[in-house]
Amino acid sequence: MERIKNKIAVFLEALATLHEGISLFDKYEDIFSRKATLENEQLFKAMRDSAIQRFEYCADLFWKIVKIYLEDIEKIHLSINSPRAILREAVIARLLSELEGDECIDMVEARNKTSHTYQEVMAEEIVHEVPQYYELMKIITERVQGNIEKK
């Protein structure tokens, strides 16, 4: 049980950086929309890319926490290491609802797009989805913590 608690603590620190990245992106998006200078555009893009990078490492840590939870707390033997397969197992184990499972898989797909194929248009789309993914990860992590406390 100590392993998952430590992993969650690390994840929550990472999630806090994502929250900060989202806030900074929103701030610079507003500044750029009011005053579109070259410098503001550069700052806006840097904040966007920072938020996306933070999202990437949070998404990676998130599915790994789900895997550890299923193995260590629910005692489910998993011989798989794919994020999508782990998230499907979490739905079967009723840690995630069907809708949450679909949203988590969408999140993994968005994460893969950002790290494997960088395109400006795609970055603009995904960065605006990141706040919903942040909330999803936060809610599910709180559920995991509650379930751990009950065990």
N, C-alpha and C positions, 0 to 999 in steps of 0.2 A: 504494500500500500504506500510505502514511503516513495517508491519510484514514481508513481503517478502524481503524488502530491508535489514532488520536486519538479517534474515536467510541467505541471500546471502553473507553478510559481514562475518558471521561466517564460511560459507562454503568456501569462498575464502581464509580465513586463514588456514583452514584445507587443502585445495588444495595446498597451498604453502608448507605445511609440506610434502605432498605427492611428490611434485616436488623435494624437498630436499632429500627425501628418495630414489627416483629413481636415483638421481645423486650420492648419497653415495653408493647405490647398484652397479651402473655401475663402480664406482671407485674401490670398493673392489673386484668386479668380475674380473676386469683387474689385480689387484694386485695378487689375488689368482691364476689366470691363468699363470702369470709370475713366481710366487714363491709359490709353493704349500706346505706351512708348516702347521702344526697343528694349530698354532695361527692364520695364515691367513685364514684357513678354518673356524675357529670359528668366526672370524670377518665377513667373507663373509656371513655365515649363519645368523648371527645376523642382518646384513644389509638387507638381503633378507627378513627375518621375519619382520623386521621393515617396510620395504616398503609394504609388504602384509598387515600388521595391519593398516597402514595409508590408503591403498586402501580400506580396509573394512569400516572404518568410513566415508571416502569420498563417497563411493557408497551409504551408508545409508543416508547421508545428501542430496546427489544429488536427489534421487527419491522423497524425502520429499519436496524439493524445487519445483520440477516439480508439485507435488500435490498442494502445496500452490499457485503456479502460476495459475494452472488451476482453482482453486476455487476462489481466490481473484481477479485475473486480468481478466481471461476469463469468470468468473462467471458460471462455470460448476459445478453443484451439483454432488459430488462424495460420494457415500455411500460405497465405497470400500477402503480398506487399504493395498492391496497387491501391492508390487512394480511392478510386471509384469502387473497387471491390470491398474495401474496408467500410466505406460509407453505406454500401448496400447491406453489409452484415449488420451495421448499426441500426438500420431500419428493421431488419428481421428480428434483432434483439430488442426492438422497441425503445431504443435510446433516442432515435429520431423518428419523427412522423414521416409518412410518404412524401409530403410536401417539403419538409426540411431536408430529407434525403436528396430530392431533386434539386433543391436550391444549393445544397453542398456540392453536388456533382457539377452544377453550373459554375460554382465558385472555383472548383478545381480546373475546369475547362478554361475559365477566364485567366486563372493563374498561369496555365500552360501557354496560352496565347501570348501573355505579356513577356514570358521568359524565353520563348522560342522564336517568336516572330514580332519584332518591334515595328509597329507602323504608327504614325502620328494619329490617324483617324481612329484606329483601334484603342490607342492609349486614351484618347478623349472619351470614347464610349465607356471603357472599363473603369476609369477613375471615378465616373459618376455612379457606378454600381458598387464601388468599394464601401461606402457607408452602410448599405444594406448587408453586405457580407460581414462587416465589422459587427453589426448588431446580431446577426445570426450566430457568429462564433461566440460572442459574449453570452447570449442566452443559453446556448448548448453547453458551454463550459460551466456556467452557473448550475445547470441541471446535473452535469457530471459531478461537480463538487457536492451538491446536495445528496446525490445517490451514494457517494463515497461516505459521507457522514452517517448515512443510515446503516451502512454495513458494519 
